[in-house]
Amino acid sequence: MRIVHVDSAREWRGGQNQVFLAARGMAARGHAVTVVCERGQPLERRCREAGLAVVDTRFSGDLSPGAIATLAGLFRLRAPDVVQLHDPHAVAAGVVAARLSGSRARLVATRRVDFALKGPLSRAKYRACDEVIAVSDAIRRVLVAGGLPPERLRVVHEGVPDRPARPGGRETLRALGVPADARVVGNVAAMVDHKDQATLLAAFATVAARDPRAHLVIFGDGPLRDALHARAAAPDLAGRVTFGGFRDDLDALVPAFDVFCLSSHMEGLGTSLLDAMCFARPIVGTAAGGIPEAVADRETGRVVPVRDAAALAAALGEVLGSDELAARFGAAGRRRFEERFTDARMVEASLAVYAGGA
């Protein structure tokens, strides 16, 4: 097939990694793949480094003239069989460009967040697509409630590569100031409201008061950075929290966590969870969005109510307090990852949607 992937992001987060993994995996299977993305951003660079065909453009909201013109010209030139539109701005631009160019490509939108659709225009652009991939069943339910036809919705869970842990994670943590004997709770997430590190910090204050070796490490960046740093400087957390910023060596750092925690109050699925499962880390997560589809409570980790600092603290303490339980959760999570959440499985399921499969 001739396949075009479109993503408008100006950052590198889990969604952009999924675009990259899908494009790379489909190209490896012999499909003719082109990625259309924001000029000068990480997705463009990584795709070019991987030898993928890239068309760069500029996105400026839903009705971006430059992006629409670029896409319409590409559709006329390459006559794609399938166009996968990976975010809301890409969906709008892709739908308009397809109409303008007369493209007969199958339009497949992707929805990665469990936010409700905002108004009739948002619904209209998704309804204009032939299929909509939801990355969790939780998102599928949100889309049905938002008025999208259930028969056009397909669930394809996100996936990450199956790879070995890189060495040196504990040494890097020590270099960042984490004590050598620390029991590390790790979080990898953008510092934005729905990731809810505020509740994680509140919960960890309770954990720190009970366990002198417990230490929280947060990797990521975002608009709430200063507020989170200020909370971590309070007396009940001072010296017990390390912020590591955005990192590109997480394949070494995540395996060095004793527990991985995702505290979101909204979450499509959470690819950082899948990384932790790949590396057999026990997980404590919230019951937000698709998290319970990845984490099986009391089988691969613990799942607690959202925005419940007391429940989160109790679950973290439970896992930190038992090496046997942590090892059992981690091993079960690894098996669940192999069965359901590899990038190879994600690619094959996406191709099945393209071909009209369920």
C-alpha positions as a LaTeX table, in Angstrom:
\begin{tabular}{lrrr}
\hline
Residue & $x$ (\AA) & $y$ (\AA) & $z$ (\AA) \\
\hline
Met1 & 0.00 & 0.00 & 0.00 \\
Arg2 & 0.90 & 3.65 & $-0.41$ \\
Ile3 & 0.50 & 5.10 & 3.09 \\
Val4 & 0.76 & 8.67 & 4.34 \\
His5 & 1.03 & 9.49 & 8.05 \\
Val6 & 0.22 & 13.06 & 9.12 \\
Asp7 & 1.11 & 14.63 & 12.49 \\
Ser8 & 1.09 & 18.33 & 13.38 \\
Ala9 & 2.93 & 18.31 & 16.73 \\
Arg10 & 5.81 & 20.61 & 17.57 \\
Glu11 & 7.13 & 18.38 & 20.32 \\
Trp12 & 8.23 & 14.81 & 20.99 \\
Arg13 & 5.85 & 12.89 & 23.22 \\
Gly14 & 4.27 & 9.46 & 23.20 \\
Gly15 & 2.01 & 10.25 & 20.26 \\
Gln16 & 4.89 & 11.26 & 18.02 \\
Asn17 & 6.78 & 8.12 & 18.96 \\
Gln18 & 3.73 & 6.10 & 17.89 \\
Val19 & 3.70 & 7.86 & 14.49 \\
Phe20 & 7.39 & 7.08 & 14.07 \\
Leu21 & 7.02 & 3.44 & 15.11 \\
Ala22 & 4.00 & 2.91 & 12.84 \\
Ala23 & 5.73 & 4.48 & 9.83 \\
Arg24 & 8.95 & 2.59 & 10.40 \\
Gly25 & 7.17 & $-0.71$ & 10.96 \\
Met26 & 5.02 & $-0.35$ & 7.85 \\
Ala27 & 7.98 & 0.62 & 5.69 \\
Ala28 & 9.86 & $-2.44$ & 6.98 \\
Arg29 & 6.94 & $-4.57$ & 5.77 \\
Gly30 & 7.34 & $-3.25$ & 2.23 \\
His31 & 4.73 & $-0.50$ & 2.14 \\
Ala32 & 5.49 & 2.86 & 0.52 \\
Val33 & 5.32 & 5.21 & 3.51 \\
Thr34 & 5.50 & 9.00 & 3.65 \\
Val35 & 5.38 & 11.06 & 6.86 \\
Val36 & 4.03 & 14.63 & 6.76 \\
Cys37 & 4.97 & 16.61 & 9.84 \\
Glu38 & 5.90 & 19.99 & 11.26 \\
Arg39 & 9.09 & 21.40 & 9.82 \\
Gly40 & 12.17 & 21.41 & 12.05 \\
Gln41 & 10.66 & 19.33 & 14.85 \\
Pro42 & 11.85 & 16.06 & 16.43 \\
Leu43 & 9.50 & 13.83 & 14.43 \\
Glu44 & 10.93 & 15.12 & 11.14 \\
Arg45 & 14.50 & 14.58 & 12.32 \\
Arg46 & 13.92 & 11.06 & 13.62 \\
Cys47 & 12.05 & 9.97 & 10.51 \\
Arg48 & 14.78 & 11.28 & 8.23 \\
Glu49 & 17.45 & 9.58 & 10.33 \\
Ala50 & 15.54 & 6.30 & 9.93 \\
Gly51 & 15.50 & 6.71 & 6.14 \\
Leu52 & 11.76 & 7.37 & 5.88 \\
Ala53 & 10.27 & 9.62 & 3.20 \\
Val54 & 9.32 & 12.92 & 4.84 \\
Val55 & 7.39 & 15.95 & 3.62 \\
Asp56 & 7.69 & 18.88 & 6.01 \\
Thr57 & 5.18 & 21.72 & 6.28 \\
Arg58 & 3.74 & 24.23 & 8.74 \\
Phe59 & 0.58 & 23.64 & 10.75 \\
Ser60 & $-1.31$ & 26.54 & 12.31 \\
Gly61 & $-4.53$ & 25.19 & 13.72 \\
Asp62 & $-7.24$ & 23.16 & 12.02 \\
Leu63 & $-7.53$ & 25.13 & 8.78 \\
Ser64 & $-3.87$ & 25.71 & 8.06 \\
Pro65 & $-3.54$ & 26.89 & 4.44 \\
Gly66 & 0.09 & 25.80 & 4.08 \\
Ala67 & $-0.51$ & 22.33 & 5.46 \\
Ile68 & $-3.68$ & 21.86 & 3.42 \\
Ala69 & $-1.90$ & 22.90 & 0.23 \\
Thr70 & 1.04 & 20.60 & 0.98 \\
Leu71 & $-1.23$ & 17.65 & 1.65 \\
Ala72 & $-3.43$ & 18.28 & $-1.39$ \\
Gly73 & $-0.37$ & 18.40 & $-3.64$ \\
Leu74 & 1.02 & 15.22 & $-2.10$ \\
Phe75 & $-2.30$ & 13.41 & $-2.52$ \\
Arg76 & $-2.40$ & 14.33 & $-6.21$ \\
Leu77 & 1.23 & 13.34 & $-6.75$ \\
Arg78 & 1.38 & 10.05 & $-4.87$ \\
Ala79 & $-2.27$ & 8.91 & $-4.88$ \\
Pro80 & $-2.07$ & 7.22 & $-1.46$ \\
Asp81 & $-4.26$ & 4.27 & $-0.63$ \\
Val82 & $-4.46$ & 5.22 & 3.05 \\
Val83 & $-3.89$ & 8.45 & 4.98 \\
Gln84 & $-3.62$ & 8.14 & 8.75 \\
Leu85 & $-4.26$ & 11.44 & 10.53 \\
His86 & $-2.72$ & 11.29 & 13.99 \\
Asp87 & $-4.02$ & 14.38 & 15.83 \\
Pro88 & $-6.95$ & 16.83 & 15.62 \\
His89 & $-5.19$ & 19.46 & 13.46 \\
Ala90 & $-3.96$ & 16.72 & 11.13 \\
Val91 & $-7.50$ & 15.35 & 10.84 \\
Ala92 & $-8.93$ & 18.71 & 9.81 \\
Ala93 & $-6.16$ & 19.48 & 7.31 \\
Gly94 & $-6.26$ & 15.97 & 5.87 \\
Val95 & $-10.03$ & 15.95 & 5.37 \\
Val96 & $-10.01$ & 19.31 & 3.59 \\
Ala97 & $-6.97$ & 18.38 & 1.46 \\
Ala98 & $-8.59$ & 15.12 & 0.41 \\
Arg99 & $-11.70$ & 16.96 & $-0.75$ \\
Leu100 & $-9.71$ & 19.60 & $-2.63$ \\
Ser101 & $-7.45$ & 17.07 & $-4.36$ \\
Gly102 & $-10.16$ & 14.58 & $-5.20$ \\
Ser103 & $-8.21$ & 11.91 & $-3.34$ \\
Arg104 & $-9.82$ & 8.51 & $-3.04$ \\
Ala105 & $-7.56$ & 7.49 & $-0.16$ \\
Arg106 & $-9.03$ & 5.78 & 2.87 \\
Leu107 & $-8.91$ & 8.37 & 5.67 \\
Val108 & $-8.11$ & 6.90 & 9.07 \\
Ala109 & $-8.11$ & 9.26 & 12.05 \\
Thr110 & $-6.43$ & 8.45 & 15.34 \\
Arg111 & $-7.65$ & 9.58 & 18.75 \\
Arg112 & $-5.14$ & 9.28 & 21.60 \\
Val113 & $-6.80$ & 11.31 & 24.37 \\
Asp114 & $-9.87$ & 10.57 & 26.45 \\
Phe115 & $-11.12$ & 14.17 & 26.30 \\
Ala116 & $-14.65$ & 14.70 & 24.99 \\
Leu117 & $-14.99$ & 16.00 & 21.44 \\
Lys118 & $-15.43$ & 19.78 & 21.48 \\
Gly119 & $-18.49$ & 20.82 & 19.55 \\
Pro120 & $-20.01$ & 20.06 & 16.15 \\
Leu121 & $-16.95$ & 20.98 & 14.08 \\
Ser122 & $-14.79$ & 18.51 & 16.00 \\
Arg123 & $-17.37$ & 15.77 & 15.49 \\
Ala124 & $-17.75$ & 16.65 & 11.82 \\
Lys125 & $-14.08$ & 16.25 & 10.95 \\
Tyr126 & $-13.88$ & 12.82 & 12.61 \\
Arg127 & $-17.17$ & 11.75 & 11.02 \\
Ala128 & $-15.69$ & 12.67 & 7.63 \\
Cys129 & $-13.09$ & 9.92 & 8.03 \\
Asp130 & $-13.66$ & 6.36 & 6.91 \\
Glu131 & $-12.38$ & 4.89 & 10.18 \\
Val132 & $-11.31$ & 6.24 & 13.56 \\
Ile133 & $-8.71$ & 4.36 & 15.57 \\
Ala134 & $-9.05$ & 4.76 & 19.33 \\
Val135 & $-5.92$ & 3.72 & 21.22 \\
Ser136 & $-8.00$ & 2.34 & 24.09 \\
Asp137 & $-11.52$ & 1.13 & 24.65 \\
Ala138 & $-11.96$ & 4.01 & 27.10 \\
Ile139 & $-11.43$ & 6.45 & 24.22 \\
Arg140 & $-13.80$ & 4.48 & 22.01 \\
Arg141 & $-16.53$ & 4.93 & 24.64 \\
Val142 & $-15.86$ & 8.68 & 24.77 \\
Leu143 & $-16.15$ & 8.90 & 20.98 \\
Val144 & $-19.42$ & 6.95 & 20.95 \\
Ala145 & $-20.79$ & 9.30 & 23.62 \\
Gly146 & $-19.63$ & 12.20 & 21.44 \\
Gly147 & $-21.78$ & 11.07 & 18.54 \\
Leu148 & $-19.37$ & 9.15 & 16.29 \\
Pro149 & $-20.80$ & 6.07 & 14.56 \\
Pro150 & $-19.72$ & 2.97 & 16.54 \\
Glu151 & $-19.32$ & 0.94 & 13.35 \\
Arg152 & $-16.47$ & 3.23 & 12.21 \\
Leu153 & $-14.51$ & 2.96 & 15.45 \\
Arg154 & $-11.65$ & 0.52 & 15.90 \\
Val155 & $-9.52$ & $-0.03$ & 19.00 \\
Val156 & $-5.80$ & $-0.44$ & 18.34 \\
His157 & $-3.77$ & $-0.28$ & 21.52 \\
Glu158 & $-0.50$ & 1.60 & 21.28 \\
Gly159 & 2.72 & $-0.38$ & 21.38 \\
Val160 & 6.42 & 0.08 & 22.04 \\
Pro161 & 9.47 & $-1.89$ & 20.87 \\
Asp162 & 10.49 & $-5.00$ & 22.72 \\
Arg163 & 14.10 & $-4.26$ & 23.63 \\
Pro164 & 16.57 & $-4.99$ & 26.43 \\
Ala165 & 17.28 & $-2.51$ & 29.19 \\
Arg166 & 20.31 & $-0.32$ & 28.65 \\
Pro167 & 22.91 & $-0.41$ & 31.43 \\
Gly168 & 23.88 & 2.45 & 33.71 \\
Gly169 & 20.50 & 3.60 & 34.99 \\
Arg170 & 21.34 & 3.46 & 38.69 \\
Glu171 & 24.63 & 5.26 & 38.08 \\
Thr172 & 22.79 & 8.02 & 36.20 \\
Leu173 & 20.27 & 8.35 & 39.02 \\
Arg174 & 23.11 & 8.72 & 41.52 \\
Ala175 & 24.67 & 11.40 & 39.34 \\
Leu176 & 21.35 & 13.26 & 39.51 \\
Gly177 & 21.49 & 13.17 & 43.30 \\
Val178 & 19.42 & 10.07 & 44.09 \\
Pro179 & 20.94 & 8.19 & 47.07 \\
Ala180 & 22.60 & 4.90 & 46.17 \\
Asp181 & 20.36 & 2.90 & 48.54 \\
Ala182 & 17.14 & 4.65 & 47.56 \\
Arg183 & 13.90 & 2.83 & 46.83 \\
Val184 & 12.95 & 4.71 & 43.67 \\
Val185 & 9.44 & 5.60 & 42.61 \\
Gly186 & 9.67 & 6.82 & 39.00 \\
Asn187 & 7.32 & 8.92 & 36.93 \\
Val188 & 7.77 & 9.79 & 33.24 \\
Ala189 & 5.19 & 12.29 & 31.99 \\
Ala190 & 4.73 & 15.80 & 30.70 \\
Met191 & 4.16 & 18.34 & 33.48 \\
Val192 & 0.60 & 19.18 & 32.51 \\
Asp193 & $-2.62$ & 19.12 & 34.49 \\
His194 & $-4.01$ & 15.79 & 33.33 \\
Lys195 & $-0.82$ & 13.92 & 34.29 \\
Asp196 & $-1.53$ & 15.10 & 37.86 \\
Gln197 & 1.92 & 14.97 & 39.44 \\
Ala198 & 0.42 & 17.22 & 42.13 \\
Thr199 & $-1.46$ & 14.23 & 43.53 \\
Leu200 & 1.66 & 12.10 & 43.15 \\
Leu201 & 3.66 & 14.58 & 45.26 \\
Ala202 & 0.93 & 14.65 & 47.91 \\
Ala203 & 0.90 & 10.85 & 48.01 \\
Phe204 & 4.66 & 10.61 & 48.11 \\
Ala205 & 4.84 & 12.90 & 51.14 \\
Thr206 & 3.00 & 10.16 & 53.04 \\
Val207 & 5.27 & 7.46 & 51.62 \\
Ala208 & 8.41 & 9.45 & 52.48 \\
Ala209 & 7.26 & 9.92 & 56.08 \\
Arg210 & 6.95 & 6.15 & 56.48 \\
Asp211 & 9.92 & 4.92 & 54.45 \\
Pro212 & 13.23 & 6.76 & 54.92 \\
Arg213 & 14.70 & 5.16 & 51.78 \\
Ala214 & 11.87 & 6.11 & 49.42 \\
His215 & 12.80 & 8.65 & 46.74 \\
Leu216 & 10.66 & 10.06 & 43.92 \\
Val217 & 12.13 & 10.79 & 40.49 \\
Ile218 & 10.11 & 12.66 & 37.86 \\
Phe219 & 11.27 & 12.87 & 34.24 \\
Gly220 & 9.53 & 15.30 & 31.92 \\
Asp221 & 8.88 & 18.99 & 31.42 \\
Gly222 & 5.95 & 21.30 & 30.86 \\
Pro223 & 4.03 & 24.36 & 32.02 \\
Leu224 & 3.53 & 23.11 & 35.59 \\
Arg225 & 7.26 & 22.64 & 36.21 \\
Asp226 & 7.70 & 25.64 & 38.54 \\
Ala227 & 4.63 & 24.78 & 40.62 \\
Leu228 & 5.74 & 21.16 & 41.03 \\
His229 & 9.28 & 22.20 & 41.95 \\
Ala230 & 7.89 & 24.59 & 44.56 \\
Arg231 & 5.74 & 21.83 & 46.11 \\
Ala232 & 8.71 & 19.46 & 46.22 \\
Ala233 & 10.73 & 22.07 & 48.10 \\
Ala234 & 8.28 & 22.05 & 51.03 \\
Pro235 & 9.60 & 20.59 & 54.31 \\
Asp236 & 7.73 & 17.28 & 53.98 \\
Leu237 & 9.39 & 16.56 & 50.62 \\
Ala238 & 12.66 & 18.50 & 50.66 \\
Gly239 & 15.53 & 16.27 & 49.54 \\
Arg240 & 13.23 & 13.38 & 48.66 \\
Val241 & 12.27 & 14.34 & 45.09 \\
Thr242 & 14.50 & 14.63 & 42.01 \\
Phe243 & 13.41 & 16.27 & 38.77 \\
Gly244 & 15.38 & 15.00 & 35.80 \\
Gly245 & 13.81 & 17.01 & 32.96 \\
Phe246 & 13.32 & 15.62 & 29.48 \\
Arg247 & 15.65 & 12.65 & 28.83 \\
Asp248 & 16.53 & 10.51 & 25.84 \\
Asp249 & 18.09 & 7.71 & 27.92 \\
Leu250 & 14.90 & 6.34 & 29.48 \\
Asp251 & 15.76 & 2.82 & 28.32 \\
Ala252 & 18.40 & 2.88 & 31.05 \\
Leu253 & 16.53 & 4.95 & 33.62 \\
Val254 & 13.12 & 3.23 & 33.68 \\
Pro255 & 14.66 & $-0.19$ & 34.44 \\
Ala256 & 16.36 & 1.45 & 37.45 \\
Phe257 & 13.00 & 2.30 & 39.07 \\
Asp258 & 11.74 & 0.09 & 41.87 \\
Val259 & 8.17 & 1.14 & 41.06 \\
Phe260 & 6.77 & 3.02 & 38.08 \\
Cys261 & 3.88 & 5.36 & 38.86 \\
Leu262 & 1.47 & 7.15 & 36.51 \\
Ser263 & $-0.89$ & 9.43 & 38.45 \\
Ser264 & $-3.00$ & 10.88 & 35.61 \\
His265 & $-6.62$ & 11.91 & 36.12 \\
Met266 & $-7.15$ & 11.67 & 32.33 \\
Glu267 & $-5.14$ & 9.35 & 30.07 \\
Gly268 & $-5.68$ & 7.77 & 26.67 \\
Leu269 & $-3.47$ & 4.77 & 27.45 \\
Gly270 & $-0.01$ & 5.91 & 28.54 \\
Thr271 & 2.93 & 4.60 & 26.51 \\
Ser272 & 5.30 & 5.20 & 29.41 \\
Leu273 & 3.40 & 2.41 & 31.18 \\
Leu274 & 4.17 & 0.11 & 28.26 \\
Asp275 & 7.87 & 0.94 & 28.52 \\
Ala276 & 7.77 & 0.04 & 32.21 \\
Met277 & 6.02 & $-3.23$ & 31.40 \\
Cys278 & 8.63 & $-4.01$ & 28.75 \\
Phe279 & 11.30 & $-3.70$ & 31.43 \\
Ala280 & 9.28 & $-5.77$ & 33.95 \\
Arg281 & 8.72 & $-2.89$ & 36.36 \\
Pro282 & 5.81 & $-3.11$ & 38.81 \\
Ile283 & 3.31 & $-0.32$ & 38.23 \\
Val284 & 1.05 & 1.79 & 40.38 \\
Gly285 & $-1.42$ & 3.73 & 38.25 \\
Thr286 & $-4.78$ & 5.41 & 38.42 \\
Ala287 & $-8.08$ & 4.28 & 36.94 \\
Ala288 & $-7.95$ & 7.06 & 34.34 \\
Gly289 & $-8.95$ & 6.38 & 30.74 \\
Gly290 & $-7.14$ & 3.39 & 29.28 \\
Ile291 & $-4.71$ & 2.77 & 32.16 \\
Pro292 & $-6.76$ & $-0.19$ & 33.52 \\
Glu293 & $-6.54$ & $-1.77$ & 30.04 \\
Ala294 & $-2.75$ & $-1.83$ & 30.38 \\
Val295 & $-2.39$ & $-2.45$ & 34.11 \\
Ala296 & $-4.28$ & $-5.35$ & 35.65 \\
Asp297 & $-4.94$ & $-4.51$ & 39.30 \\
Arg298 & $-3.22$ & $-6.92$ & 41.71 \\
Glu299 & $-1.83$ & $-8.85$ & 38.73 \\
Thr300 & 0.72 & $-6.52$ & 37.09 \\
Gly301 & 0.48 & $-3.70$ & 39.63 \\
Arg302 & $-2.05$ & $-1.60$ & 41.49 \\
Val303 & $-4.78$ & 0.62 & 40.09 \\
Val304 & $-6.31$ & 3.25 & 42.38 \\
Pro305 & $-8.96$ & 5.97 & 41.99 \\
Val306 & $-7.90$ & 9.22 & 40.34 \\
Arg307 & $-6.95$ & 12.21 & 42.50 \\
Asp308 & $-6.89$ & 10.04 & 45.63 \\
Ala309 & $-3.56$ & 10.76 & 47.32 \\
Ala310 & $-4.27$ & 8.43 & 50.24 \\
Ala311 & $-5.04$ & 5.46 & 47.99 \\
Leu312 & $-2.01$ & 6.22 & 45.81 \\
Ala313 & 0.25 & 6.39 & 48.88 \\
Ala314 & $-1.10$ & 3.09 & 50.21 \\
Ala315 & $-0.51$ & 1.33 & 46.88 \\
Leu316 & 3.02 & 2.70 & 46.54 \\
Gly317 & 3.80 & 1.63 & 50.08 \\
Glu318 & 2.41 & $-1.83$ & 49.42 \\
Val319 & 4.66 & $-2.42$ & 46.40 \\
Leu320 & 7.75 & $-0.79$ & 47.91 \\
Gly321 & 7.28 & $-2.87$ & 51.03 \\
Ser322 & 7.45 & $-6.27$ & 49.33 \\
Asp323 & 10.20 & $-7.34$ & 46.98 \\
Glu324 & 8.29 & $-10.56$ & 46.27 \\
Leu325 & 5.14 & $-8.67$ & 45.28 \\
Ala326 & 7.10 & $-6.21$ & 43.15 \\
Ala327 & 8.87 & $-9.03$ & 41.31 \\
Arg328 & 5.59 & $-10.87$ & 40.71 \\
Phe329 & 3.88 & $-7.76$ & 39.37 \\
Gly330 & 6.86 & $-6.96$ & 37.15 \\
Ala331 & 7.03 & $-10.47$ & 35.65 \\
Ala332 & 3.29 & $-10.51$ & 34.99 \\
Gly333 & 3.48 & $-7.08$ & 33.39 \\
Arg334 & 6.25 & $-8.27$ & 31.10 \\
Arg335 & 4.09 & $-11.18$ & 29.93 \\
Arg336 & 1.13 & $-8.87$ & 29.35 \\
Phe337 & 3.36 & $-6.54$ & 27.33 \\
Glu338 & 4.54 & $-9.38$ & 25.10 \\
Glu339 & 0.96 & $-10.50$ & 24.48 \\
Arg340 & $-0.71$ & $-7.13$ & 23.85 \\
Phe341 & 1.48 & $-4.05$ & 23.69 \\
Thr342 & 4.43 & $-4.45$ & 21.30 \\
Asp343 & 4.89 & $-2.06$ & 18.40 \\
Ala344 & 4.81 & $-5.04$ & 16.01 \\
Arg345 & 1.29 & $-5.91$ & 17.18 \\
Met346 & 0.24 & $-2.24$ & 16.89 \\
Val347 & 1.52 & $-2.08$ & 13.30 \\
Glu348 & $-0.26$ & $-5.28$ & 12.26 \\
Ala349 & $-3.52$ & $-4.18$ & 13.87 \\
Ser350 & $-3.32$ & $-0.79$ & 12.13 \\
Leu351 & $-2.74$ & $-2.46$ & 8.77 \\
Ala352 & $-5.78$ & $-4.63$ & 9.40 \\
Val353 & $-7.86$ & $-1.48$ & 9.89 \\
Tyr354 & $-6.50$ & $-0.06$ & 6.65 \\
Ala355 & $-7.58$ & $-3.21$ & 4.86 \\
Gly356 & $-11.07$ & $-2.94$ & 6.28 \\
Gly357 & $-10.67$ & $-5.42$ & 9.11 \\
Ala358 & $-12.19$ & $-5.04$ & 12.56 \\
\hline
\end{tabular}
